[in-house]
Amino acid sequence: MLGYTFSAVLALSPLLQAVFDLPLQLAFQQAVLLACLAWLFLGLKTRGVPAGLFAPRFYPLWGAAALTLASLVCSPFRGQIFNEWGNYAAGLLIFLFASFLNKEERAKTDLAVSAGAWLVFGFSVLQVFVLKNFGDRPPLTNLNALALYAVMMVPLALGRRAWPLAGAMIILVVWTQSLGAALAGLTAAGFYAAHRLKGGELRENAWLMTALGALALLVLYLLQADSVAGRLAWWRSAWEMFSARPLAGFGHASFSWAQSAFQAGGAFREHAIYAHNYYLEFLAENGLPAAALWFWLLLSAARRKTGLARYSVIAALAHSLVDFGLSVPANFWLFCYLLSSEAPAGEAVRPSRRYLAAALALAVLLEAALLGLGRQSLAFEKARGRALAAAVRGSAARAEAELLPALESKLFRAPALEFLGRVNLTARDAGFTSAVYFEMALLENRYSPSAWGALRRIYSVPGREKQAAGLERRRAEVYK
């Protein structure tokens, strides 16, 4: 059961580009969760639950899950990002439960992953030679994210002796022209060469080390100044975010919503969805305690990996220093699968019927809550579309009426107010109505960059100097 579900998710998610499509995200999250719950309850009726699920090696996972969820609950941006935590949780479930796949199940899952890679390559070929839009709309939404996917697949293909697939993935890396992927590949190759050198094979591998060094120098030479400047600015924004809330963070996937307010004056101003450094981004979004547990889990699991798949993990960890590939759900889920390794099942745990009934009731309640939140989120997206249509027709009252359920919800009130502020920002009333919405949005989320920015523009007109000065004083109290 787990093998079939993981195969479907890992094979289909890269091509379907589920990163920005909410229904697809929810579908994949539900597939992983329901498969894991079904595996647990079927096991309880037959063999029992493997004691290895509660082994010390998984303690950091349980801790990271709990702390990142707490960060989400406390986040000022929870209305915008709460669905994104499900992508992270799905990755944790894949990592945890893939450890209990038997040899046959893992082989089938590897085969499905390879089939998914062929699908991605085939679609890329179609885009390059027929559709002519590979550079604009590649699989996985971005060339750098696609490059990381290909880099992670190369060692897996080599380990299975799937030479054509390895060649296809290398072609993808060349097409993307991603320097981050080149650095990741060089790092993985360097670790491989260093491992070979430990066996006293210096002379046999001298040519490899020389080639790697030459390639590294070439990659560094090709780095562009604007790319470096952008990353330095985004990294600084992430660090400023972390400094503002070092323990709780701003919530998983909040960088896109918060970072513009933390950019230094005169800095590189290009907006980015990601920080282009997975470690800084995770630290800023989830806080130091959660990051410490998660990074400890990553390093511990990477050290336990054996075979060529270990170098897929190393490449992903290296790539994450300079890019955002692991922030894309499909890449993250593949990474978590590659990171998993066989866990000793130990003795089976057989709880009492009373405990089993309580666990089943809890699982049903959890699933019902998640389905309810997903339904509310989809309803909010539809209501926002209707509100925008009403605003375009000039009916501001109708737009607010469409969003009334969201305005009465603690979860969606802040994004609904910001949306109404944007659609009411017209010259007819010089932004007065819009300012009311944005001021109310700041009461819900004092870190909202869109609200601060909009109010600054509204209060910049002559005659509103007092409001402008007051706004700057309030902002200085928030961003100290």
FIPA-238993 format. One record per residue (C-alpha): residue in one letter; x, y, z. Coordinates in steps of 0.1 Angstrom, whole numbers. Layout:
residues N
[site "a"; [X; Y; Z]],
...
***
This chain:
residues 480
[site "m"; [0; 0; 0]],
[site "l"; [27; 25; 10]],
[site "g"; [48; 15; -20]],
[site "y"; [20; 22; -44]],
[site "t"; [11; 55; -29]],
[site "f"; [46; 68; -27]],
[site "s"; [52; 56; -63]],
[site "a"; [22; 76; -75]],
[site "v"; [32; 107; -56]],
[site "l"; [68; 107; -65]],
[site "a"; [62; 98; -101]],
[site "l"; [34; 123; -109]],
[site "s"; [41; 154; -87]],
[site "p"; [71; 166; -107]],
[site "l"; [53; 167; -140]],
[site "l"; [20; 180; -126]],
[site "q"; [39; 210; -110]],
[site "a"; [18; 208; -78]],
[site "v"; [38; 236; -62]],
[site "f"; [13; 265; -68]],
[site "d"; [-19; 245; -75]],
[site "l"; [-39; 243; -42]],
[site "p"; [-62; 214; -52]],
[site "l"; [-32; 193; -64]],
[site "q"; [-13; 201; -32]],
[site "l"; [-42; 190; -10]],
[site "a"; [-47; 158; -31]],
[site "f"; [-11; 147; -27]],
[site "q"; [-11; 156; 10]],
[site "q"; [-42; 135; 15]],
[site "a"; [-29; 106; -5]],
[site "v"; [2; 104; 17]],
[site "l"; [-16; 108; 50]],
[site "l"; [-44; 83; 42]],
[site "a"; [-19; 57; 30]],
[site "c"; [1; 60; 62]],
[site "l"; [-29; 59; 84]],
[site "a"; [-43; 28; 65]],
[site "w"; [-9; 11; 68]],
[site "l"; [-9; 17; 105]],
[site "f"; [-44; 4; 112]],
[site "l"; [-41; -26; 90]],
[site "g"; [-9; -34; 108]],
[site "l"; [-26; -31; 141]],
[site "k"; [-51; -57; 131]],
[site "t"; [-24; -82; 119]],
[site "r"; [12; -78; 128]],
[site "g"; [11; -48; 151]],
[site "v"; [29; -16; 149]],
[site "p"; [67; -18; 144]],
[site "a"; [84; -6; 175]],
[site "g"; [109; 11; 152]],
[site "l"; [84; 39; 146]],
[site "f"; [93; 52; 181]],
[site "a"; [130; 46; 179]],
[site "p"; [154; 74; 191]],
[site "r"; [165; 81; 156]],
[site "f"; [131; 95; 148]],
[site "y"; [128; 117; 179]],
[site "p"; [141; 148; 160]],
[site "l"; [114; 142; 134]],
[site "w"; [86; 142; 159]],
[site "g"; [101; 173; 175]],
[site "a"; [105; 191; 142]],
[site "a"; [70; 183; 132]],
[site "a"; [56; 196; 165]],
[site "l"; [76; 228; 166]],
[site "t"; [70; 237; 130]],
[site "l"; [33; 232; 135]],
[site "a"; [34; 254; 166]],
[site "s"; [53; 280; 145]],
[site "l"; [25; 279; 120]],
[site "v"; [-2; 283; 146]],
[site "c"; [16; 313; 160]],
[site "s"; [24; 328; 126]],
[site "p"; [10; 363; 117]],
[site "f"; [8; 349; 81]],
[site "r"; [-11; 317; 90]],
[site "g"; [-40; 326; 68]],
[site "q"; [-18; 327; 37]],
[site "i"; [5; 297; 45]],
[site "f"; [-13; 271; 65]],
[site "n"; [-18; 248; 35]],
[site "e"; [20; 249; 29]],
[site "w"; [28; 231; 61]],
[site "g"; [10; 201; 48]],
[site "n"; [37; 197; 21]],
[site "y"; [64; 196; 48]],
[site "a"; [43; 171; 68]],
[site "a"; [39; 149; 38]],
[site "g"; [76; 149; 33]],
[site "l"; [81; 138; 69]],
[site "l"; [56; 110; 65]],
[site "i"; [74; 98; 34]],
[site "f"; [107; 99; 52]],
[site "l"; [94; 80; 82]],
[site "f"; [72; 54; 65]],
[site "a"; [96; 47; 36]],
[site "s"; [120; 34; 62]],
[site "f"; [96; 5; 66]],
[site "l"; [93; -5; 30]],
[site "n"; [106; -40; 23]],
[site "k"; [132; -46; -4]],
[site "e"; [106; -55; -30]],
[site "e"; [84; -24; -22]],
[site "r"; [114; -1; -24]],
[site "a"; [125; -16; -57]],
[site "k"; [90; -9; -72]],
[site "t"; [91; 26; -58]],
[site "d"; [125; 32; -73]],
[site "l"; [111; 20; -107]],
[site "a"; [82; 44; -104]],
[site "v"; [105; 73; -95]],
[site "s"; [126; 65; -126]],
[site "a"; [94; 64; -147]],
[site "g"; [85; 98; -134]],
[site "a"; [119; 111; -144]],
[site "w"; [114; 98; -179]],
[site "l"; [81; 116; -180]],
[site "v"; [98; 149; -170]],
[site "f"; [125; 144; -195]],
[site "g"; [100; 136; -223]],
[site "f"; [80; 167; -215]],
[site "s"; [111; 188; -215]],
[site "v"; [121; 174; -249]],
[site "l"; [87; 184; -262]],
[site "q"; [91; 219; -248]],
[site "v"; [126; 224; -262]],
[site "f"; [119; 212; -297]],
[site "v"; [82; 216; -303]],
[site "l"; [65; 240; -279]],
[site "k"; [96; 262; -276]],
[site "n"; [88; 273; -241]],
[site "f"; [112; 253; -220]],
[site "g"; [129; 284; -206]],
[site "d"; [97; 301; -197]],
[site "r"; [76; 272; -182]],
[site "p"; [98; 242; -175]],
[site "p"; [86; 213; -154]],
[site "l"; [88; 220; -116]],
[site "t"; [81; 256; -124]],
[site "n"; [117; 268; -125]],
[site "l"; [150; 258; -142]],
[site "n"; [170; 257; -110]],
[site "a"; [144; 234; -93]],
[site "l"; [143; 212; -124]],
[site "a"; [181; 210; -123]],
[site "l"; [181; 199; -87]],
[site "y"; [156; 172; -95]],
[site "a"; [178; 159; -123]],
[site "v"; [209; 160; -101]],
[site "m"; [192; 140; -74]],
[site "m"; [181; 114; -100]],
[site "v"; [216; 109; -115]],
[site "p"; [231; 88; -86]],
[site "l"; [198; 69; -83]],
[site "a"; [200; 60; -120]],
[site "l"; [236; 50; -117]],
[site "g"; [229; 28; -87]],
[site "r"; [203; 10; -107]],
[site "r"; [226; 8; -138]],
[site "a"; [200; 28; -157]],
[site "w"; [226; 44; -180]],
[site "p"; [201; 60; -205]],
[site "l"; [182; 76; -176]],
[site "a"; [214; 90; -161]],
[site "g"; [223; 104; -195]],
[site "a"; [188; 120; -198]],
[site "m"; [192; 136; -164]],
[site "i"; [226; 150; -173]],
[site "i"; [211; 164; -205]],
[site "l"; [185; 182; -184]],
[site "v"; [212; 197; -162]],
[site "v"; [230; 210; -193]],
[site "w"; [197; 225; -207]],
[site "t"; [189; 243; -175]],
[site "q"; [224; 258; -174]],
[site "s"; [221; 259; -136]],
[site "l"; [253; 269; -118]],
[site "g"; [237; 258; -85]],
[site "a"; [232; 223; -99]],
[site "a"; [267; 223; -112]],
[site "l"; [280; 231; -78]],
[site "a"; [258; 205; -62]],
[site "g"; [270; 178; -87]],
[site "l"; [306; 188; -81]],
[site "t"; [301; 186; -43]],
[site "a"; [286; 151; -46]],
[site "a"; [314; 140; -70]],
[site "g"; [340; 155; -46]],
[site "f"; [326; 135; -17]],
[site "y"; [326; 104; -39]],
[site "a"; [362; 110; -49]],
[site "a"; [372; 116; -13]],
[site "h"; [356; 84; -2]],
[site "r"; [376; 65; -29]],
[site "l"; [408; 82; -17]],
[site "k"; [403; 69; 18]],
[site "g"; [409; 34; 2]],
[site "g"; [444; 45; -9]],
[site "e"; [434; 50; -45]],
[site "l"; [451; 84; -49]],
[site "r"; [468; 77; -82]],
[site "e"; [438; 61; -98]],
[site "n"; [416; 92; -89]],
[site "a"; [441; 120; -94]],
[site "w"; [426; 128; -128]],
[site "l"; [391; 130; -112]],
[site "m"; [402; 154; -85]],
[site "t"; [420; 176; -111]],
[site "a"; [389; 176; -133]],
[site "l"; [366; 185; -104]],
[site "g"; [389; 214; -94]],
[site "a"; [389; 228; -129]],
[site "l"; [351; 225; -132]],
[site "a"; [347; 243; -98]],
[site "l"; [369; 271; -110]],
[site "l"; [349; 274; -142]],
[site "v"; [316; 275; -123]],
[site "l"; [329; 302; -100]],
[site "y"; [341; 322; -130]],
[site "l"; [307; 321; -146]],
[site "l"; [288; 334; -116]],
[site "q"; [270; 367; -125]],
[site "a"; [272; 397; -103]],
[site "d"; [235; 403; -102]],
[site "s"; [229; 367; -92]],
[site "v"; [253; 371; -63]],
[site "a"; [238; 405; -53]],
[site "g"; [203; 391; -53]],
[site "r"; [213; 361; -31]],
[site "l"; [231; 383; -6]],
[site "a"; [201; 406; -3]],
[site "w"; [176; 376; 1]],
[site "w"; [199; 360; 27]],
[site "r"; [201; 392; 47]],
[site "s"; [163; 394; 46]],
[site "a"; [160; 359; 59]],
[site "w"; [185; 367; 87]],
[site "e"; [165; 398; 96]],
[site "m"; [133; 377; 97]],
[site "f"; [150; 352; 120]],
[site "s"; [163; 380; 143]],
[site "a"; [128; 394; 146]],
[site "r"; [113; 361; 158]],
[site "p"; [142; 338; 166]],
[site "l"; [122; 312; 186]],
[site "a"; [89; 309; 169]],
[site "g"; [97; 321; 134]],
[site "f"; [71; 334; 109]],
[site "g"; [57; 300; 99]],
[site "h"; [66; 275; 72]],
[site "a"; [67; 290; 37]],
[site "s"; [62; 326; 51]],
[site "f"; [94; 340; 34]],
[site "s"; [75; 350; 3]],
[site "w"; [49; 370; 23]],
[site "a"; [73; 386; 48]],
[site "q"; [106; 392; 31]],
[site "s"; [100; 425; 13]],
[site "a"; [95; 442; 47]],
[site "f"; [129; 431; 59]],
[site "q"; [149; 443; 29]],
[site "a"; [174; 469; 38]],
[site "g"; [171; 503; 22]],
[site "g"; [189; 506; -11]],
[site "a"; [195; 468; -13]],
[site "f"; [188; 446; -43]],
[site "r"; [150; 450; -46]],
[site "e"; [140; 421; -67]],
[site "h"; [112; 401; -50]],
[site "a"; [117; 364; -45]],
[site "i"; [94; 337; -34]],
[site "y"; [123; 319; -17]],
[site "a"; [155; 329; 1]],
[site "h"; [177; 309; -22]],
[site "n"; [193; 293; 9]],
[site "y"; [171; 265; 23]],
[site "y"; [188; 266; 57]],
[site "l"; [184; 303; 63]],
[site "e"; [149; 302; 50]],
[site "f"; [139; 273; 73]],
[site "l"; [155; 291; 102]],
[site "a"; [136; 323; 95]],
[site "e"; [103; 306; 90]],
[site "n"; [104; 280; 118]],
[site "g"; [127; 294; 145]],
[site "l"; [159; 281; 160]],
[site "p"; [145; 251; 181]],
[site "a"; [127; 236; 151]],
[site "a"; [156; 242; 128]],
[site "a"; [181; 226; 152]],
[site "l"; [161; 194; 153]],
[site "w"; [154; 193; 115]],
[site "f"; [190; 200; 106]],
[site "w"; [202; 174; 131]],
[site "l"; [178; 149; 115]],
[site "l"; [191; 157; 80]],
[site "l"; [227; 153; 89]],
[site "s"; [221; 121; 109]],
[site "a"; [201; 105; 81]],
[site "a"; [226; 115; 55]],
[site "r"; [254; 99; 74]],
[site "r"; [234; 66; 76]],
[site "k"; [228; 65; 39]],
[site "t"; [248; 40; 19]],
[site "g"; [253; 34; -18]],
[site "l"; [251; 59; -46]],
[site "a"; [218; 73; -33]],
[site "r"; [239; 89; -5]],
[site "y"; [253; 113; -31]],
[site "s"; [219; 123; -42]],
[site "v"; [213; 135; -7]],
[site "i"; [247; 152; -6]],
[site "a"; [240; 170; -38]],
[site "a"; [206; 182; -26]],
[site "l"; [221; 195; 7]],
[site "a"; [249; 213; -12]],
[site "h"; [224; 228; -37]],
[site "s"; [203; 241; -8]],
[site "l"; [231; 264; 2]],
[site "v"; [226; 286; -28]],
[site "d"; [191; 278; -41]],
[site "f"; [156; 269; -32]],
[site "g"; [150; 235; -48]],
[site "l"; [139; 218; -16]],
[site "s"; [112; 244; -11]],
[site "v"; [94; 229; -42]],
[site "p"; [71; 201; -29]],
[site "a"; [79; 176; -56]],
[site "n"; [117; 179; -50]],
[site "f"; [112; 179; -12]],
[site "w"; [92; 147; -13]],
[site "l"; [118; 130; -36]],
[site "f"; [145; 141; -13]],
[site "c"; [128; 127; 18]],
[site "y"; [123; 94; 0]],
[site "l"; [160; 93; -9]],
[site "l"; [170; 103; 26]],
[site "s"; [151; 74; 42]],
[site "s"; [169; 42; 49]],
[site "e"; [159; 9; 63]],
[site "a"; [148; 10; 99]],
[site "p"; [149; -20; 122]],
[site "a"; [113; -29; 128]],
[site "g"; [120; -44; 162]],
[site "e"; [92; -62; 181]],
[site "a"; [57; -54; 170]],
[site "v"; [36; -33; 195]],
[site "r"; [1; -46; 199]],
[site "p"; [-21; -20; 218]],
[site "s"; [-53; -29; 236]],
[site "r"; [-86; -26; 218]],
[site "r"; [-95; 5; 239]],
[site "y"; [-63; 22; 228]],
[site "l"; [-70; 12; 192]],
[site "a"; [-105; 26; 194]],
[site "a"; [-92; 59; 208]],
[site "a"; [-65; 61; 182]],
[site "l"; [-90; 54; 154]],
[site "a"; [-113; 81; 168]],
[site "l"; [-84; 106; 169]],
[site "a"; [-74; 98; 134]],
[site "v"; [-110; 103; 121]],
[site "l"; [-112; 136; 139]],
[site "l"; [-79; 147; 125]],
[site "e"; [-89; 138; 90]],
[site "a"; [-122; 155; 93]],
[site "a"; [-104; 187; 106]],
[site "l"; [-80; 186; 77]],
[site "l"; [-107; 181; 51]],
[site "g"; [-127; 210; 67]],
[site "l"; [-97; 233; 65]],
[site "g"; [-90; 223; 29]],
[site "r"; [-126; 229; 20]],
[site "q"; [-125; 263; 37]],
[site "s"; [-93; 272; 18]],
[site "l"; [-108; 262; -16]],
[site "a"; [-140; 282; -8]],
[site "f"; [-119; 312; 1]],
[site "e"; [-100; 310; -32]],
[site "k"; [-133; 309; -51]],
[site "a"; [-148; 337; -31]],
[site "r"; [-118; 359; -38]],
[site "g"; [-123; 352; -75]],
[site "r"; [-159; 363; -73]],
[site "a"; [-149; 394; -52]],
[site "l"; [-124; 404; -79]],
[site "a"; [-150; 401; -106]],
[site "a"; [-174; 422; -86]],
[site "a"; [-148; 449; -80]],
[site "v"; [-140; 450; -117]],
[site "r"; [-177; 457; -124]],
[site "g"; [-174; 485; -99]],
[site "s"; [-194; 469; -71]],
[site "a"; [-173; 473; -40]],
[site "a"; [-202; 463; -17]],
[site "r"; [-207; 431; -36]],
[site "a"; [-170; 423; -33]],
[site "e"; [-171; 427; 4]],
[site "a"; [-202; 406; 6]],
[site "e"; [-185; 377; -12]],
[site "l"; [-157; 378; 14]],
[site "l"; [-179; 381; 44]],
[site "p"; [-174; 345; 56]],
[site "a"; [-136; 350; 53]],
[site "l"; [-139; 383; 73]],
[site "e"; [-156; 364; 101]],
[site "s"; [-129; 338; 101]],
[site "k"; [-98; 341; 123]],
[site "l"; [-78; 322; 97]],
[site "f"; [-87; 342; 66]],
[site "r"; [-96; 376; 80]],
[site "a"; [-61; 392; 74]],
[site "p"; [-57; 381; 38]],
[site "a"; [-94; 390; 31]],
[site "l"; [-88; 425; 44]],
[site "e"; [-56; 430; 24]],
[site "f"; [-75; 418; -7]],
[site "l"; [-103; 442; -2]],
[site "g"; [-77; 470; 4]],
[site "r"; [-61; 463; -29]],
[site "v"; [-94; 461; -49]],
[site "n"; [-106; 494; -33]],
[site "l"; [-74; 513; -40]],
[site "t"; [-89; 538; -65]],
[site "a"; [-84; 574; -73]],
[site "r"; [-121; 582; -66]],
[site "d"; [-117; 584; -29]],
[site "a"; [-79; 590; -28]],
[site "g"; [-75; 556; -11]],
[site "f"; [-96; 564; 20]],
[site "t"; [-116; 532; 18]],
[site "s"; [-86; 512; 10]],
[site "a"; [-67; 527; 40]],
[site "v"; [-94; 515; 63]],
[site "y"; [-90; 479; 51]],
[site "f"; [-52; 480; 53]],
[site "e"; [-53; 496; 88]],
[site "m"; [-76; 468; 99]],
[site "a"; [-53; 442; 83]],
[site "l"; [-24; 456; 104]],
[site "l"; [-44; 450; 135]],
[site "e"; [-45; 413; 124]],
[site "n"; [-9; 411; 112]],
[site "r"; [15; 438; 121]],
[site "y"; [42; 423; 99]],
[site "s"; [22; 426; 67]],
[site "p"; [45; 442; 40]],
[site "s"; [16; 448; 16]],
[site "a"; [-4; 467; 42]],
[site "w"; [26; 488; 53]],
[site "g"; [35; 495; 16]],
[site "a"; [0; 504; 6]],
[site "l"; [-6; 527; 35]],
[site "r"; [28; 545; 28]],
[site "r"; [16; 552; -7]],
[site "i"; [-19; 563; 4]],
[site "y"; [-5; 587; 31]],
[site "s"; [22; 601; 8]],
[site "v"; [-2; 626; -9]],
[site "p"; [-2; 663; 2]],
[site "g"; [-23; 669; 32]],
[site "r"; [-16; 636; 49]],
[site "e"; [18; 643; 64]],
[site "k"; [5; 636; 99]],
[site "q"; [-8; 602; 90]],
[site "a"; [25; 595; 71]],
[site "a"; [46; 604; 101]],
[site "g"; [25; 583; 124]],
[site "l"; [27; 554; 101]],
[site "e"; [65; 555; 101]],
[site "r"; [66; 557; 139]],
[site "r"; [44; 526; 141]],
[site "r"; [65; 508; 116]],
[site "a"; [97; 516; 134]],
[site "e"; [82; 499; 165]],
[site "v"; [76; 467; 146]],
[site "y"; [108; 465; 126]],
[site "k"; [133; 475; 152]],
***
